[in-house]
C-alpha cells in the first residue's frame, strides 16, 4: 500500500514537482485561469516557467524627475562632496518623543520577520501560488504516493480568485458570511487514476482548511467539458468527496462542503 503525503508548493523545488496535465495543451504550472477573471488561461505557456530577472533595488534605479527634459540625477559617486546634505530629521525631537526618527528597540522582543514570499525571479505561477505565504500558506498542494507526485490541487481564500467570485455572483442565495475557502483545481495524473488519489487529496485539504478556521469550502466544476480539459474535476467527483450542490446550474454549479 502506498504511503501518501501532501506537501505545499512553497519553493522552486516543490514547484518543479507539480505533475503534468493529462492533456499537454494545458499546464497547471502556467495556468492563471482562476486568478484573472478576464484574461486568465489554462494553456501551456513555456515562457512562464523561466526565471525572470530580479527587480533592481530602489537605490539602483534612476531618479525619475517630473521634468522629462531635465538631465538624469547624478549617481551617488558623482555627488558634490562640498554641498551640505539635506536631512529630513527634526533636530528638536528627543529619541523617545512621539514621531521621533529612530524607533525605540526592545532588546527582549523577537526580531520582526520579513514577509515570506517566493524568491526574486521565481516563475510567474510560483509567485501567484505564494501570494498568501505570510498569512495563509502556499495556494498549491501536491499529493505524493511513495514520494512520487500523483495529484495536484490549488486552494485558498475566495478573495484570491476573482473568477470564483464572479461565479458566486451568479447565485445571490449563496451564504456570504463567513466566506468559504475554495478548491479551484484538482487533477490526478493519467496513469494513477482510479486509485482514490484525487479524493484523498481533497480530504486532506478539507481537514487542513478546518484547522485554519474556515467553516466551508466550495468548488466550481464546469459541466459538459471533457475531464482532461477542465481544472475543477466533475460534479460526480465532488459529490463523492462529501460536497453537496449548493447552487444548481446546467453549466456552472456550485459545490459546497461544510467543515466541522
FENBEL-V178579 format. One record per pair of residues at least 12 apart in sequence whose C-alpha atoms are under 10 Angstrom apart, sorted by the first residue. I is the first residue (numbers start at 1). J is the second residue. D is the distance in Angstrom with one decimal. If there is no record, write none. Layout:
BEGIN
I	J	D
I	J	D
END
This chain:
BEGIN
1	145	9.4
1	146	9.2
2	144	9.2
2	145	5.6
2	146	5.7
2	147	9.3
2	148	9.9
3	144	7.9
3	145	5.5
3	146	5.1
3	147	7.9
3	148	9.8
4	143	6.8
4	144	5.5
4	145	4.7
4	146	6.4
4	147	7.8
4	148	9.2
4	149	9.8
4	150	9.6
4	197	8.6
4	200	8.6
4	201	9.1
5	142	8.3
5	143	5.7
5	144	5.1
5	145	6.7
5	146	8.0
5	147	7.6
5	148	9.6
5	149	9.5
5	200	9.7
5	201	8.8
5	204	9.2
6	141	6.5
6	142	5.6
6	143	4.5
6	144	6.1
6	145	9.0
6	147	9.7
6	149	9.4
6	151	9.3
6	152	9.4
6	200	9.5
6	201	7.2
6	204	7.6
6	205	8.7
7	138	9.7
7	140	8.5
7	141	5.7
7	142	5.4
7	143	6.6
7	144	7.6
7	149	9.8
7	152	9.9
8	129	9.8
8	137	8.0
8	138	6.0
8	139	7.7
8	140	5.8
8	141	4.8
8	142	6.5
8	143	9.2
8	153	10.0
9	126	7.9
9	129	7.5
9	130	8.1
9	137	9.1
9	138	6.0
9	139	7.4
9	140	5.1
9	141	5.9
9	142	7.2
9	154	9.7
10	116	9.8
10	117	8.5
10	118	7.2
10	119	9.9
10	126	7.9
10	127	9.5
10	129	7.9
10	130	6.6
10	133	7.9
10	137	8.0
10	138	5.7
10	139	8.6
10	140	7.9
10	141	9.3
11	117	9.1
11	118	6.5
11	119	7.8
11	122	8.6
11	126	7.5
11	127	9.5
11	129	9.7
11	130	8.6
11	138	9.3
12	118	8.3
12	119	8.6
12	122	7.3
12	123	8.2
12	126	7.4
14	126	9.7
14	140	9.5
14	141	9.4
14	142	8.4
15	29	7.7
15	49	9.9
15	122	9.9
15	123	9.1
15	125	8.9
15	126	6.7
15	129	9.5
15	140	8.7
15	141	9.7
15	142	9.3
16	29	8.5
16	49	9.4
16	126	9.7
17	29	9.8
17	142	8.0
17	144	9.6
17	148	8.7
17	149	6.6
17	150	9.8
17	152	9.8
18	140	9.0
18	141	8.6
18	142	6.6
18	143	9.3
18	149	6.9
18	150	8.8
18	151	8.2
18	152	6.7
18	153	9.4
19	142	8.1
19	143	9.5
19	144	10.0
19	148	9.2
19	149	5.9
19	150	6.6
19	151	6.8
19	152	6.8
19	187	8.9
19	188	8.1
19	189	6.7
20	149	9.5
20	150	9.4
20	151	9.3
20	152	9.1
20	187	9.3
20	188	9.1
20	189	7.0
20	190	9.3
21	44	9.4
21	151	9.8
21	152	9.4
21	187	7.6
21	188	8.2
21	189	6.8
21	190	8.2
21	228	7.6
21	229	9.1
21	231	9.4
22	187	8.6
22	188	8.2
22	189	6.2
22	190	5.7
22	191	9.0
22	227	9.3
22	228	6.0
22	229	8.7
23	44	9.8
23	189	10.0
23	190	9.2
23	227	9.6
23	228	5.9
23	229	7.1
24	43	8.8
24	44	7.4
24	228	9.5
25	42	8.4
25	43	5.9
25	44	5.7
25	45	9.2
25	228	9.8
25	229	8.8
26	41	8.9
26	42	5.5
26	43	4.4
26	44	4.7
26	45	8.4
26	228	8.9
26	229	7.7
26	230	9.5
26	231	9.4
27	41	9.6
27	42	6.4
27	43	6.1
27	44	4.6
27	45	7.5
27	46	9.2
27	231	9.9
28	42	7.4
28	43	8.7
28	44	8.0
28	125	8.7
28	152	8.4
28	153	9.1
28	154	9.1
28	185	8.7
28	186	9.6
28	187	9.1
28	231	8.5
29	42	9.3
29	43	9.8
29	44	8.0
29	45	8.6
29	46	9.3
29	48	8.1
29	49	7.4
29	123	8.9
29	124	8.8
29	125	6.0
29	126	7.8
29	129	9.8
30	42	7.2
30	43	7.3
30	44	6.1
30	45	5.9
30	46	7.7
30	47	8.7
30	48	5.9
30	49	7.1
30	123	8.7
30	124	7.5
30	125	5.6
30	126	8.8
30	128	9.9
31	43	6.5
31	44	7.3
31	45	8.2
31	48	9.3
31	124	9.7
31	125	7.2
31	128	9.9
31	231	9.5
32	124	9.4
32	125	7.4
32	128	8.3
32	161	9.5
32	163	10.0
33	161	9.0
33	162	9.4
33	163	7.5
33	164	9.9
33	184	9.5
33	231	9.0
34	154	9.7
34	160	8.6
34	161	5.4
34	162	6.5
34	163	5.1
34	164	6.7
34	165	9.4
34	184	7.1
34	185	8.9
34	231	9.5
35	128	8.1
35	129	9.9
35	159	9.7
35	160	6.8
35	161	4.8
35	162	5.8
35	163	6.6
35	164	8.7
35	184	9.8
36	160	9.8
36	161	7.5
36	162	6.3
36	163	6.6
36	164	9.9
37	161	7.9
37	162	5.4
37	163	4.4
37	164	8.1
37	165	8.8
37	166	7.5
37	167	9.7
38	162	8.9
38	163	8.0
40	163	8.8
42	229	8.8
42	230	8.8
42	231	8.1
47	123	8.8
47	124	9.2
48	122	9.5
48	123	5.8
48	124	5.7
48	125	7.1
48	126	9.5
49	122	8.5
49	123	5.2
49	124	7.2
49	125	7.9
49	126	9.0
50	121	8.7
50	122	7.9
50	123	5.8
50	124	8.4
51	120	8.8
51	121	5.2
51	122	5.3
51	123	5.2
51	124	8.1
52	120	8.0
52	121	4.4
52	122	6.6
52	123	6.9
52	124	8.4
53	120	7.7
53	121	5.2
53	122	8.8
54	119	8.8
54	120	5.1
54	121	4.7
54	122	8.5
55	120	7.4
55	121	7.8
59	75	9.8
59	76	9.3
60	75	9.0
60	76	9.7
61	75	9.9
62	74	9.0
62	75	8.3
63	75	9.1
88	101	9.2
89	101	6.5
89	102	9.5
113	134	9.6
114	134	8.8
115	132	9.8
115	133	8.0
115	134	5.5
115	135	8.9
116	130	8.4
116	131	9.0
116	132	8.6
116	133	5.8
116	134	5.0
116	135	8.8
116	137	9.3
117	129	9.6
117	130	5.9
117	131	6.9
117	132	8.1
117	133	6.0
117	134	7.1
117	137	9.8
117	138	9.4
118	130	6.0
118	131	8.3
118	133	8.4
118	138	9.8
126	138	9.2
126	139	9.4
126	140	8.8
128	140	9.5
128	160	9.3
129	141	9.7
129	154	8.2
129	155	9.1
129	156	9.2
129	160	9.7
131	160	8.6
132	156	8.4
132	157	9.2
132	160	8.6
136	156	8.0
136	157	8.6
136	212	8.3
137	156	8.7
138	154	9.0
138	155	8.5
138	156	8.2
139	153	8.5
139	154	5.6
139	155	5.1
139	156	5.4
139	157	8.9
139	160	9.1
139	183	9.4
140	152	7.6
140	153	6.1
140	154	4.7
140	155	6.3
140	156	8.5
140	183	9.9
140	185	9.5
141	153	5.3
141	154	6.3
141	155	7.7
141	186	9.4
141	201	8.3
141	202	9.9
141	204	10.0
141	205	8.3
142	154	8.9
142	186	9.7
142	187	9.8
142	188	9.9
142	201	8.0
143	188	9.1
143	197	7.5
143	198	8.3
143	200	8.4
143	201	6.1
143	202	9.7
143	204	9.4
144	197	9.1
144	201	9.4
145	192	9.7
145	197	8.4
149	188	9.1
149	189	8.3
149	192	9.8
150	187	8.6
150	188	5.8
150	189	5.5
150	190	8.8
150	191	8.6
150	192	6.5
150	193	8.7
150	197	7.1
150	198	8.5
150	201	9.8
151	186	7.3
151	187	5.6
151	188	4.2
151	189	6.1
151	190	9.6
151	192	8.5
151	193	9.3
151	197	6.5
151	198	6.1
151	199	9.6
151	200	9.3
151	201	7.3
151	202	9.9
152	185	7.7
152	186	5.6
152	187	5.4
152	188	6.5
152	189	8.5
152	197	9.5
152	198	7.9
152	201	7.9
152	202	9.7
153	183	7.1
153	184	7.5
153	185	5.1
153	186	4.2
153	187	6.6
153	188	9.0
153	198	8.7
153	201	7.7
153	202	8.0
153	205	8.8
153	231	9.1
153	232	9.1
154	182	8.4
154	183	5.8
154	184	5.7
154	185	5.1
154	186	6.7
154	187	9.6
154	205	9.8
154	231	9.5
154	232	9.5
155	181	7.3
155	182	5.6
155	183	4.4
155	184	6.0
155	185	7.3
155	186	9.1
155	202	10.0
155	205	8.3
155	209	9.4
155	217	9.5
155	218	9.8
155	219	9.6
156	180	9.2
156	181	5.7
156	182	5.7
156	183	6.9
156	184	8.3
156	209	8.8
156	217	9.4
157	179	8.1
157	180	6.8
157	181	4.5
157	182	6.1
157	183	8.9
157	209	9.7
157	214	8.9
157	217	9.1
158	179	7.0
158	180	6.3
158	181	5.5
158	182	5.8
158	183	9.1
158	184	9.5
158	217	9.2
158	218	8.9
159	179	8.9
159	180	9.5
159	181	8.8
159	182	9.4
160	181	9.6
160	182	9.2
161	182	8.5
161	184	8.3
163	184	9.5
163	220	9.9
164	182	8.1
164	183	9.6
164	184	7.7
164	218	9.3
164	219	8.5
164	220	7.3
164	254	9.7
167	220	7.9
167	252	7.5
167	253	8.9
167	254	8.3
168	218	9.9
168	220	9.1
168	247	9.0
168	252	9.7
168	253	9.5
168	254	7.7
170	247	9.3
170	252	9.4
170	253	10.0
171	246	9.4
171	247	6.8
171	248	9.3
171	249	9.8
171	253	9.5
171	254	8.8
172	247	9.6
173	246	9.1
173	247	8.2
174	246	7.2
174	247	7.3
174	254	9.0
174	256	9.8
175	246	9.5
177	215	9.5
178	214	8.0
178	215	7.1
178	216	8.2
179	214	8.1
179	215	8.1
179	216	7.7
179	217	8.7
179	218	9.7
180	209	9.7
180	214	6.4
180	215	6.6
180	216	4.9
180	217	5.0
180	218	6.4
180	219	9.9
180	256	8.7
180	257	9.3
180	258	9.0
180	259	9.7
181	206	9.3
181	209	7.4
181	210	9.6
181	212	9.9
181	213	9.7
181	214	6.4
181	215	8.2
181	216	6.4
181	217	4.6
181	218	6.4
181	219	9.0
181	256	9.8
182	206	9.9
182	209	9.5
182	214	10.0
182	216	8.5
182	217	5.2
182	218	4.8
182	219	5.9
182	220	8.6
182	255	9.9
182	256	9.1
183	202	8.4
183	205	8.7
183	206	9.3
183	217	7.1
183	218	6.3
183	219	5.3
183	220	8.1
183	232	7.9
184	218	8.3
184	219	6.0
184	220	6.8
184	221	8.4
184	231	7.2
184	232	5.9
184	233	9.3
185	219	8.2
185	220	8.8
185	221	8.9
185	230	8.5
185	231	4.8
185	232	4.6
185	233	7.3
186	198	7.0
186	199	9.2
186	201	8.5
186	202	8.1
186	219	9.7
186	230	9.3
186	231	6.3
186	232	5.7
186	233	6.3
186	234	9.8
187	199	9.9
187	201	9.6
187	227	9.2
187	228	8.6
187	230	9.1
187	231	7.1
187	232	7.8
187	233	6.9
188	201	9.6
188	228	9.8
188	233	9.6
190	228	9.1
198	233	9.4
198	237	8.8
198	241	9.3
199	237	7.8
199	238	8.4
199	240	8.0
199	241	6.0
199	242	9.7
200	241	8.8
202	238	9.0
202	241	7.2
202	242	9.8
203	241	7.2
203	242	9.0
205	217	9.6
206	241	9.9
206	257	8.7
206	258	9.3
206	259	7.1
206	260	9.5
207	259	7.9
207	260	8.7
208	259	10.0
209	259	8.0
209	260	9.9
210	258	9.2
210	259	5.7
210	260	6.6
211	259	9.4
211	260	9.2
213	259	9.1
213	260	9.7
214	258	9.0
214	259	7.1
214	260	9.0
215	257	8.8
215	258	6.1
215	259	5.1
215	260	7.0
216	256	7.0
216	257	5.6
216	258	4.3
216	259	5.0
216	260	8.4
217	243	8.8
217	255	8.5
217	256	5.8
217	257	5.5
217	258	6.6
217	259	7.2
218	238	9.6
218	243	8.1
218	244	9.4
218	245	9.7
218	246	8.9
218	254	6.9
218	255	5.5
218	256	4.4
218	257	6.4
218	258	8.8
219	232	7.1
219	233	9.1
219	234	9.8
219	235	9.4
219	238	7.8
219	243	8.6
219	245	9.8
219	253	8.7
219	254	6.2
219	255	5.2
219	256	6.5
219	257	8.9
220	232	6.3
220	233	8.6
220	234	9.0
220	235	8.7
220	238	9.4
220	247	10.0
220	251	9.7
220	252	6.5
220	253	6.3
220	254	5.1
220	255	6.3
220	256	8.9
221	233	5.9
221	234	5.7
221	235	6.3
221	236	9.7
221	237	9.5
221	238	8.6
221	251	8.2
221	252	6.3
221	253	6.7
221	254	7.4
221	255	7.9
222	234	7.2
222	235	8.1
222	249	9.6
222	250	8.8
222	251	5.6
222	252	5.2
222	253	7.4
222	254	9.4
223	235	7.1
223	249	8.7
223	250	6.8
223	251	4.7
223	252	6.4
223	253	7.8
224	250	8.6
224	251	7.0
224	252	9.7
225	251	9.2
235	252	9.8
235	253	8.1
235	254	9.2
235	255	7.8
238	255	7.0
238	256	8.6
238	257	9.1
239	255	7.9
239	256	9.1
239	257	9.3
241	257	8.8
242	255	9.5
242	256	8.6
242	257	6.5
242	258	9.1
243	255	5.8
243	256	5.1
243	257	4.5
243	258	8.0
244	256	5.4
244	257	6.4
244	258	9.2
245	257	9.0
END
